[in-house]
């Protein structure tokens, strides 16, 4: 595994932060245990079908709101028989802590959803924007398990310029402001070991705010 960047805190610009080892090992284990519970049926981990009829290789469980291509629903199925699981206070607290550690001020962040992606069996994610939300609040991303190469690009298209950043277990990545709409993806997941997950398995939590607050509207 190549060391692409040092493991010190990286502020890529005034709206993008990478905090290595943000969660300690005990916090990581507790979070993995919670994810295992959240990912159980019903409304647990599953793959998402894209408009081109292809299926994403990552498995996802949604909390608070269910993301589909391309929008959000309070249900995980078209028949509206399975409601999405609630957004847990555990993740709301983590997101608040992340914003406090990065912005160092109260920005009125009110997260209401989390997408948890599980990468196994060479699953990858192509370059995309997180632009289905109704407000431009920052995205909080937490990595667990095997190391993923996070390709963080520009706001115009999927092409260069981009930066490849190794996100290891316990790392925090936050992007907001104009960079909130940067294209990004996971071109590679290393088959490295982790004390909390099987080698080659990576969990990524992206915490978002779908609806604007009364202050924003």
C-alpha atoms as an extended CHARMM CRD file, in Angstrom:
* protein
*
       217  EXT
         1         1  UNK       CA              0.0000000000        0.0000000000        0.0000000000  PROA      1               0.0000000000
         2         2  UNK       CA              1.4140000000        3.3560000000       -1.0250000000  PROA      2               0.0000000000
         3         3  UNK       CA              1.3790000000        6.3050000000        1.3400000000  PROA      3               0.0000000000
         4         4  UNK       CA             -0.1940000000        9.0180000000       -0.7920000000  PROA      4               0.0000000000
         5         5  UNK       CA             -0.3250000000       11.7180000000        1.8900000000  PROA      5               0.0000000000
         6         6  UNK       CA              1.0700000000       12.1440000000        5.3750000000  PROA      6               0.0000000000
         7         7  UNK       CA             -1.1670000000       11.1180000000        8.2550000000  PROA      7               0.0000000000
         8         8  UNK       CA             -1.3410000000       14.6090000000        9.6990000000  PROA      8               0.0000000000
         9         9  UNK       CA             -4.5390000000       16.6420000000        9.4370000000  PROA      9               0.0000000000
        10        10  UNK       CA             -5.0280000000       17.8810000000        5.8860000000  PROA      10              0.0000000000
        11        11  UNK       CA             -7.1060000000       20.9470000000        5.0600000000  PROA      11              0.0000000000
        12        12  UNK       CA             -7.3120000000       20.7030000000        1.2870000000  PROA      12              0.0000000000
        13        13  UNK       CA             -8.8860000000       24.1640000000        1.1350000000  PROA      13              0.0000000000
        14        14  UNK       CA            -11.0790000000       26.3020000000        3.3780000000  PROA      14              0.0000000000
        15        15  UNK       CA            -14.0480000000       23.9230000000        2.9900000000  PROA      15              0.0000000000
        16        16  UNK       CA            -12.4060000000       20.4710000000        2.8610000000  PROA      16              0.0000000000
        17        17  UNK       CA            -10.8110000000       18.5700000000        5.7440000000  PROA      17              0.0000000000
        18        18  UNK       CA             -9.2330000000       15.1430000000        6.1980000000  PROA      18              0.0000000000
        19        19  UNK       CA             -8.7470000000       14.0870000000        9.8270000000  PROA      19              0.0000000000
        20        20  UNK       CA             -6.7910000000       10.8110000000       10.0870000000  PROA      20              0.0000000000
        21        21  UNK       CA             -7.5790000000        8.5340000000       13.0560000000  PROA      21              0.0000000000
        22        22  UNK       CA            -10.4620000000       10.7600000000       14.1400000000  PROA      22              0.0000000000
        23        23  UNK       CA            -12.1520000000        7.8290000000       15.8720000000  PROA      23              0.0000000000
        24        24  UNK       CA            -10.1120000000        5.7260000000       18.2770000000  PROA      24              0.0000000000
        25        25  UNK       CA            -10.2500000000        1.8750000000       18.0420000000  PROA      25              0.0000000000
        26        26  UNK       CA            -12.9130000000        1.5150000000       20.7340000000  PROA      26              0.0000000000
        27        27  UNK       CA            -15.1580000000        4.0870000000       19.0520000000  PROA      27              0.0000000000
        28        28  UNK       CA            -14.6910000000        2.2770000000       15.7460000000  PROA      28              0.0000000000
        29        29  UNK       CA            -15.6960000000       -1.0660000000       17.2220000000  PROA      29              0.0000000000
        30        30  UNK       CA            -18.7970000000        0.4240000000       18.8250000000  PROA      30              0.0000000000
        31        31  UNK       CA            -19.7910000000        2.0460000000       15.5370000000  PROA      31              0.0000000000
        32        32  UNK       CA            -19.3170000000       -1.2060000000       13.5960000000  PROA      32              0.0000000000
        33        33  UNK       CA            -21.5680000000       -2.9890000000       16.1000000000  PROA      33              0.0000000000
        34        34  UNK       CA            -24.2390000000       -0.3350000000       15.6070000000  PROA      34              0.0000000000
        35        35  UNK       CA            -23.9670000000       -0.6070000000       11.8210000000  PROA      35              0.0000000000
        36        36  UNK       CA            -24.4160000000       -4.3760000000       12.0010000000  PROA      36              0.0000000000
        37        37  UNK       CA            -27.6950000000       -3.7910000000       13.8350000000  PROA      37              0.0000000000
        38        38  UNK       CA            -28.8530000000       -1.0410000000       11.4700000000  PROA      38              0.0000000000
        39        39  UNK       CA            -28.0100000000       -3.2190000000        8.4780000000  PROA      39              0.0000000000
        40        40  UNK       CA            -30.2580000000       -6.1190000000        9.4870000000  PROA      40              0.0000000000
        41        41  UNK       CA            -33.5630000000       -6.7120000000        7.6480000000  PROA      41              0.0000000000
        42        42  UNK       CA            -36.0480000000       -5.2750000000        7.1720000000  PROA      42              0.0000000000
        43        43  UNK       CA            -34.8270000000       -2.1920000000        5.3130000000  PROA      43              0.0000000000
        44        44  UNK       CA            -31.2400000000       -3.3680000000        5.7580000000  PROA      44              0.0000000000
        45        45  UNK       CA            -28.2680000000       -3.5680000000        3.4130000000  PROA      45              0.0000000000
        46        46  UNK       CA            -29.1070000000       -3.8750000000       -0.2790000000  PROA      46              0.0000000000
        47        47  UNK       CA            -27.8710000000       -2.8200000000       -3.7040000000  PROA      47              0.0000000000
        48        48  UNK       CA            -29.2800000000        0.1650000000       -5.5880000000  PROA      48              0.0000000000
        49        49  UNK       CA            -30.3800000000       -0.0150000000       -9.2100000000  PROA      49              0.0000000000
        50        50  UNK       CA            -29.3840000000        2.9240000000      -11.3930000000  PROA      50              0.0000000000
        51        51  UNK       CA            -31.5120000000        4.4520000000      -14.1790000000  PROA      51              0.0000000000
        52        52  UNK       CA            -29.4580000000        2.5350000000      -16.7670000000  PROA      52              0.0000000000
        53        53  UNK       CA            -30.7140000000       -0.6830000000      -15.0720000000  PROA      53              0.0000000000
        54        54  UNK       CA            -27.2590000000       -1.5440000000      -13.7750000000  PROA      54              0.0000000000
        55        55  UNK       CA            -26.7940000000       -2.3050000000      -10.0990000000  PROA      55              0.0000000000
        56        56  UNK       CA            -24.2960000000       -0.5640000000       -7.8740000000  PROA      56              0.0000000000
        57        57  UNK       CA            -21.5810000000       -2.9170000000       -6.6230000000  PROA      57              0.0000000000
        58        58  UNK       CA            -21.6600000000       -1.4720000000       -3.0970000000  PROA      58              0.0000000000
        59        59  UNK       CA            -24.3510000000       -2.4700000000       -0.6270000000  PROA      59              0.0000000000
        60        60  UNK       CA            -26.1370000000        0.3730000000        1.1590000000  PROA      60              0.0000000000
        61        61  UNK       CA            -28.3600000000        0.8790000000        4.1610000000  PROA      61              0.0000000000
        62        62  UNK       CA            -30.0490000000        4.2520000000        4.5860000000  PROA      62              0.0000000000
        63        63  UNK       CA            -31.1380000000        5.8630000000        7.8440000000  PROA      63              0.0000000000
        64        64  UNK       CA            -33.5510000000        8.7690000000        8.1660000000  PROA      64              0.0000000000
        65        65  UNK       CA            -34.1540000000        9.0580000000        4.4370000000  PROA      65              0.0000000000
        66        66  UNK       CA            -33.7770000000        6.3360000000        1.8000000000  PROA      66              0.0000000000
        67        67  UNK       CA            -31.6690000000        7.3840000000       -1.1790000000  PROA      67              0.0000000000
        68        68  UNK       CA            -32.5750000000        6.0970000000       -4.6140000000  PROA      68              0.0000000000
        69        69  UNK       CA            -31.2720000000        7.1870000000       -7.9940000000  PROA      69              0.0000000000
        70        70  UNK       CA            -31.7960000000       10.1310000000       -7.8260000000  PROA      70              0.0000000000
        71        71  UNK       CA            -33.8170000000       11.3420000000       -4.8820000000  PROA      71              0.0000000000
        72        72  UNK       CA            -34.9950000000       10.5250000000       -1.3670000000  PROA      72              0.0000000000
        73        73  UNK       CA            -37.9880000000        8.7500000000        0.1240000000  PROA      73              0.0000000000
        74        74  UNK       CA            -39.2440000000        7.7900000000        3.5750000000  PROA      74              0.0000000000
        75        75  UNK       CA            -39.7070000000        4.2310000000        2.2480000000  PROA      75              0.0000000000
        76        76  UNK       CA            -37.2270000000        1.7190000000        0.8630000000  PROA      76              0.0000000000
        77        77  UNK       CA            -39.6190000000        0.2500000000       -1.7250000000  PROA      77              0.0000000000
        78        78  UNK       CA            -41.9490000000        1.5820000000       -4.4030000000  PROA      78              0.0000000000
        79        79  UNK       CA            -44.9720000000        0.0030000000       -2.7270000000  PROA      79              0.0000000000
        80        80  UNK       CA            -44.2090000000        2.1020000000        0.3750000000  PROA      80              0.0000000000
        81        81  UNK       CA            -44.5910000000       -0.9110000000        2.6170000000  PROA      81              0.0000000000
        82        82  UNK       CA            -41.1880000000       -0.6970000000        4.2890000000  PROA      82              0.0000000000
        83        83  UNK       CA            -40.3530000000        2.5760000000        6.0430000000  PROA      83              0.0000000000
        84        84  UNK       CA            -36.7360000000        3.6040000000        6.2520000000  PROA      84              0.0000000000
        85        85  UNK       CA            -35.0840000000        3.1740000000        9.6350000000  PROA      85              0.0000000000
        86        86  UNK       CA            -34.7560000000        6.3370000000       11.7620000000  PROA      86              0.0000000000
        87        87  UNK       CA            -31.6690000000        8.5020000000       11.7620000000  PROA      87              0.0000000000
        88        88  UNK       CA            -29.9310000000        7.5820000000       15.0510000000  PROA      88              0.0000000000
        89        89  UNK       CA            -28.8310000000       10.0490000000       17.7020000000  PROA      89              0.0000000000
        90        90  UNK       CA            -25.4370000000        8.3110000000       17.6990000000  PROA      90              0.0000000000
        91        91  UNK       CA            -24.7300000000        9.5440000000       14.1770000000  PROA      91              0.0000000000
        92        92  UNK       CA            -26.2680000000       12.9590000000       14.8230000000  PROA      92              0.0000000000
        93        93  UNK       CA            -23.8260000000       13.4080000000       17.7090000000  PROA      93              0.0000000000
        94        94  UNK       CA            -20.8730000000       12.2450000000       15.6170000000  PROA      94              0.0000000000
        95        95  UNK       CA            -21.8060000000       14.6710000000       12.8310000000  PROA      95              0.0000000000
        96        96  UNK       CA            -22.0730000000       17.5690000000       15.2760000000  PROA      96              0.0000000000
        97        97  UNK       CA            -18.6770000000       16.6980000000       16.6860000000  PROA      97              0.0000000000
        98        98  UNK       CA            -17.2040000000       16.5110000000       13.1830000000  PROA      98              0.0000000000
        99        99  UNK       CA            -18.5410000000       19.9530000000       12.2510000000  PROA      99              0.0000000000
       100       100  UNK       CA            -17.2510000000       21.4280000000       15.5210000000  PROA      100             0.0000000000
       101       101  UNK       CA            -13.7930000000       19.9610000000       14.8570000000  PROA      101             0.0000000000
       102       102  UNK       CA            -13.6460000000       21.3180000000       11.3080000000  PROA      102             0.0000000000
       103       103  UNK       CA            -15.5790000000       24.5820000000       11.1330000000  PROA      103             0.0000000000
       104       104  UNK       CA            -14.8960000000       25.6000000000       14.7550000000  PROA      104             0.0000000000
       105       105  UNK       CA            -18.2130000000       27.3990000000       14.8470000000  PROA      105             0.0000000000
       106       106  UNK       CA            -21.9550000000       26.7480000000       14.8450000000  PROA      106             0.0000000000
       107       107  UNK       CA            -23.0470000000       26.6370000000       11.2060000000  PROA      107             0.0000000000
       108       108  UNK       CA            -26.5910000000       25.4750000000       11.9750000000  PROA      108             0.0000000000
       109       109  UNK       CA            -25.8880000000       21.9380000000       10.7820000000  PROA      109             0.0000000000
       110       110  UNK       CA            -28.9680000000       19.7150000000       11.1540000000  PROA      110             0.0000000000
       111       111  UNK       CA            -28.1950000000       16.3090000000        9.6120000000  PROA      111             0.0000000000
       112       112  UNK       CA            -31.1890000000       14.0650000000        8.9860000000  PROA      112             0.0000000000
       113       113  UNK       CA            -29.8740000000       11.1100000000        6.9940000000  PROA      113             0.0000000000
       114       114  UNK       CA            -26.9680000000        8.7130000000        6.6810000000  PROA      114             0.0000000000
       115       115  UNK       CA            -25.9720000000        6.4230000000        3.8280000000  PROA      115             0.0000000000
       116       116  UNK       CA            -23.7730000000        3.5340000000        4.9250000000  PROA      116             0.0000000000
       117       117  UNK       CA            -21.9390000000        1.8300000000        2.0700000000  PROA      117             0.0000000000
       118       118  UNK       CA            -20.3800000000       -1.6100000000        2.4430000000  PROA      118             0.0000000000
       119       119  UNK       CA            -17.5390000000       -2.4800000000        0.0760000000  PROA      119             0.0000000000
       120       120  UNK       CA            -16.7840000000       -6.1920000000       -0.3670000000  PROA      120             0.0000000000
       121       121  UNK       CA            -15.7090000000       -8.4510000000       -3.2450000000  PROA      121             0.0000000000
       122       122  UNK       CA            -13.9930000000       -5.6710000000       -5.2130000000  PROA      122             0.0000000000
       123       123  UNK       CA            -16.9440000000       -3.2700000000       -4.9860000000  PROA      123             0.0000000000
       124       124  UNK       CA            -16.1610000000        0.2250000000       -6.2260000000  PROA      124             0.0000000000
       125       125  UNK       CA            -17.9280000000        3.5490000000       -6.7050000000  PROA      125             0.0000000000
       126       126  UNK       CA            -17.5750000000        5.7400000000       -9.7640000000  PROA      126             0.0000000000
       127       127  UNK       CA            -17.1810000000        9.4990000000       -9.7900000000  PROA      127             0.0000000000
       128       128  UNK       CA            -20.4120000000       11.2360000000       -8.8050000000  PROA      128             0.0000000000
       129       129  UNK       CA            -21.8310000000       14.2870000000       -7.0450000000  PROA      129             0.0000000000
       130       130  UNK       CA            -23.9440000000       14.3070000000       -3.8950000000  PROA      130             0.0000000000
       131       131  UNK       CA            -26.5500000000       16.6990000000       -5.2420000000  PROA      131             0.0000000000
       132       132  UNK       CA            -29.9370000000       15.1350000000       -4.4970000000  PROA      132             0.0000000000
       133       133  UNK       CA            -30.3560000000       16.9710000000       -1.2030000000  PROA      133             0.0000000000
       134       134  UNK       CA            -32.5030000000       20.0930000000       -0.8920000000  PROA      134             0.0000000000
       135       135  UNK       CA            -29.7920000000       22.1280000000        0.8320000000  PROA      135             0.0000000000
       136       136  UNK       CA            -26.0330000000       22.5590000000        0.5410000000  PROA      136             0.0000000000
       137       137  UNK       CA            -25.0160000000       21.6170000000        4.0980000000  PROA      137             0.0000000000
       138       138  UNK       CA            -21.6210000000       19.8570000000        4.3530000000  PROA      138             0.0000000000
       139       139  UNK       CA            -21.1580000000       16.1280000000        3.8990000000  PROA      139             0.0000000000
       140       140  UNK       CA            -19.5630000000       14.2670000000        6.8200000000  PROA      140             0.0000000000
       141       141  UNK       CA            -17.8200000000       11.0260000000        5.8390000000  PROA      141             0.0000000000
       142       142  UNK       CA            -16.4150000000        8.4120000000        8.2490000000  PROA      142             0.0000000000
       143       143  UNK       CA            -14.3870000000        5.3950000000        7.1320000000  PROA      143             0.0000000000
       144       144  UNK       CA            -14.1420000000        2.0060000000        8.8670000000  PROA      144             0.0000000000
       145       145  UNK       CA            -12.2820000000       -1.1870000000        8.0310000000  PROA      145             0.0000000000
       146       146  UNK       CA            -10.0120000000       -1.6310000000        5.0260000000  PROA      146             0.0000000000
       147       147  UNK       CA             -8.3580000000        1.3850000000        3.4200000000  PROA      147             0.0000000000
       148       148  UNK       CA            -10.1210000000        2.9890000000        0.4880000000  PROA      148             0.0000000000
       149       149  UNK       CA             -8.6320000000        5.2880000000       -2.1360000000  PROA      149             0.0000000000
       150       150  UNK       CA            -10.9000000000        8.3400000000       -2.1440000000  PROA      150             0.0000000000
       151       151  UNK       CA            -10.7480000000       10.2470000000       -5.4240000000  PROA      151             0.0000000000
       152       152  UNK       CA            -11.8130000000       13.8350000000       -4.7440000000  PROA      152             0.0000000000
       153       153  UNK       CA            -12.2610000000       15.8810000000       -7.8710000000  PROA      153             0.0000000000
       154       154  UNK       CA            -13.5540000000       19.1680000000       -9.2270000000  PROA      154             0.0000000000
       155       155  UNK       CA            -17.1040000000       20.5510000000       -9.2780000000  PROA      155             0.0000000000
       156       156  UNK       CA            -17.4550000000       20.6540000000      -13.0820000000  PROA      156             0.0000000000
       157       157  UNK       CA            -17.1220000000       17.0830000000      -14.3360000000  PROA      157             0.0000000000
       158       158  UNK       CA            -15.6850000000       13.6230000000      -13.6250000000  PROA      158             0.0000000000
       159       159  UNK       CA            -12.3530000000       14.4080000000      -15.2280000000  PROA      159             0.0000000000
       160       160  UNK       CA             -9.1110000000       15.6950000000      -13.7360000000  PROA      160             0.0000000000
       161       161  UNK       CA             -8.0300000000       17.5770000000      -11.7190000000  PROA      161             0.0000000000
       162       162  UNK       CA             -8.5650000000       15.2740000000       -8.7610000000  PROA      162             0.0000000000
       163       163  UNK       CA             -6.6780000000       14.1060000000       -5.6940000000  PROA      163             0.0000000000
       164       164  UNK       CA             -6.3580000000       10.5050000000       -4.5090000000  PROA      164             0.0000000000
       165       165  UNK       CA             -6.4450000000       10.2900000000       -0.7210000000  PROA      165             0.0000000000
       166       166  UNK       CA             -6.1110000000        7.1630000000        1.4010000000  PROA      166             0.0000000000
       167       167  UNK       CA             -8.9540000000        6.9300000000        3.8950000000  PROA      167             0.0000000000
       168       168  UNK       CA             -8.1660000000        4.4280000000        6.6270000000  PROA      168             0.0000000000
       169       169  UNK       CA            -10.2730000000        3.0650000000        9.4510000000  PROA      169             0.0000000000
       170       170  UNK       CA            -11.3380000000        5.8710000000       11.7890000000  PROA      170             0.0000000000
       171       171  UNK       CA            -10.6560000000        8.6870000000        9.3140000000  PROA      171             0.0000000000
       172       172  UNK       CA            -12.9770000000       11.6660000000        8.9350000000  PROA      172             0.0000000000
       173       173  UNK       CA            -13.5040000000       13.6010000000        5.7040000000  PROA      173             0.0000000000
       174       174  UNK       CA            -15.7230000000       16.7070000000        5.5560000000  PROA      174             0.0000000000
       175       175  UNK       CA            -16.5140000000       18.8010000000        2.4900000000  PROA      175             0.0000000000
       176       176  UNK       CA            -18.8110000000       21.8000000000        2.2590000000  PROA      176             0.0000000000
       177       177  UNK       CA            -19.2270000000       25.2000000000        0.6560000000  PROA      177             0.0000000000
       178       178  UNK       CA            -18.4970000000       25.2810000000       -3.0580000000  PROA      178             0.0000000000
       179       179  UNK       CA            -16.6600000000       21.9690000000       -2.7190000000  PROA      179             0.0000000000
       180       180  UNK       CA            -19.8570000000       20.3330000000       -1.4560000000  PROA      180             0.0000000000
       181       181  UNK       CA            -20.5890000000       19.3990000000       -5.0630000000  PROA      181             0.0000000000
       182       182  UNK       CA            -17.1740000000       18.0470000000       -5.9830000000  PROA      182             0.0000000000
       183       183  UNK       CA            -17.2170000000       14.8120000000       -7.9420000000  PROA      183             0.0000000000
       184       184  UNK       CA            -15.7820000000       11.9440000000       -5.9170000000  PROA      184             0.0000000000
       185       185  UNK       CA            -15.5450000000        8.1670000000       -5.9130000000  PROA      185             0.0000000000
       186       186  UNK       CA            -13.7470000000        5.0670000000       -4.6240000000  PROA      186             0.0000000000
       187       187  UNK       CA            -11.6240000000        3.4890000000       -7.3990000000  PROA      187             0.0000000000
       188       188  UNK       CA             -9.8970000000        0.9990000000       -5.1240000000  PROA      188             0.0000000000
       189       189  UNK       CA            -10.2010000000       -0.7000000000       -1.7400000000  PROA      189             0.0000000000
       190       190  UNK       CA             -7.1000000000       -2.3550000000       -0.3430000000  PROA      190             0.0000000000
       191       191  UNK       CA             -7.2130000000       -5.8860000000        0.9860000000  PROA      191             0.0000000000
       192       192  UNK       CA             -5.4930000000       -4.7770000000        4.1510000000  PROA      192             0.0000000000
       193       193  UNK       CA             -6.3230000000       -6.1030000000        7.5670000000  PROA      193             0.0000000000
       194       194  UNK       CA             -8.3460000000       -4.3220000000       10.2130000000  PROA      194             0.0000000000
       195       195  UNK       CA             -8.9670000000       -5.2230000000       13.8490000000  PROA      195             0.0000000000
       196       196  UNK       CA            -12.6790000000       -4.4920000000       13.4220000000  PROA      196             0.0000000000
       197       197  UNK       CA            -13.5800000000       -5.9070000000        9.9930000000  PROA      197             0.0000000000
       198       198  UNK       CA            -12.4950000000       -8.7180000000        7.7010000000  PROA      198             0.0000000000
       199       199  UNK       CA             -9.6860000000       -7.8210000000        5.2910000000  PROA      199             0.0000000000
       200       200  UNK       CA            -11.0620000000       -6.2640000000        2.1200000000  PROA      200             0.0000000000
       201       201  UNK       CA            -14.2600000000       -5.0450000000        3.8060000000  PROA      201             0.0000000000
       202       202  UNK       CA            -14.8010000000       -1.3130000000        4.0960000000  PROA      202             0.0000000000
       203       203  UNK       CA            -17.6860000000        0.6110000000        5.6180000000  PROA      203             0.0000000000
       204       204  UNK       CA            -18.2610000000        4.2570000000        4.8130000000  PROA      204             0.0000000000
       205       205  UNK       CA            -20.8240000000        6.4810000000        6.5090000000  PROA      205             0.0000000000
       206       206  UNK       CA            -21.8680000000        9.6790000000        4.7710000000  PROA      206             0.0000000000
       207       207  UNK       CA            -24.0230000000       11.9060000000        6.9490000000  PROA      207             0.0000000000
       208       208  UNK       CA            -26.0420000000       14.5570000000        5.1430000000  PROA      208             0.0000000000
       209       209  UNK       CA            -28.8040000000       17.0920000000        5.5470000000  PROA      209             0.0000000000
       210       210  UNK       CA            -31.5990000000       16.4710000000        3.0530000000  PROA      210             0.0000000000
       211       211  UNK       CA            -34.1020000000       19.1400000000        4.0810000000  PROA      211             0.0000000000
       212       212  UNK       CA            -33.2850000000       22.7690000000        4.8400000000  PROA      212             0.0000000000
       213       213  UNK       CA            -34.0000000000       24.0670000000        8.3180000000  PROA      213             0.0000000000
       214       214  UNK       CA            -36.5180000000       26.8520000000        8.9370000000  PROA      214             0.0000000000
       215       215  UNK       CA            -33.5400000000       29.2120000000        9.1540000000  PROA      215             0.0000000000
       216       216  UNK       CA            -32.3500000000       28.1320000000        5.6860000000  PROA      216             0.0000000000
       217       217  UNK       CA            -35.7220000000       28.3360000000        3.9450000000  PROA      217             0.0000000000
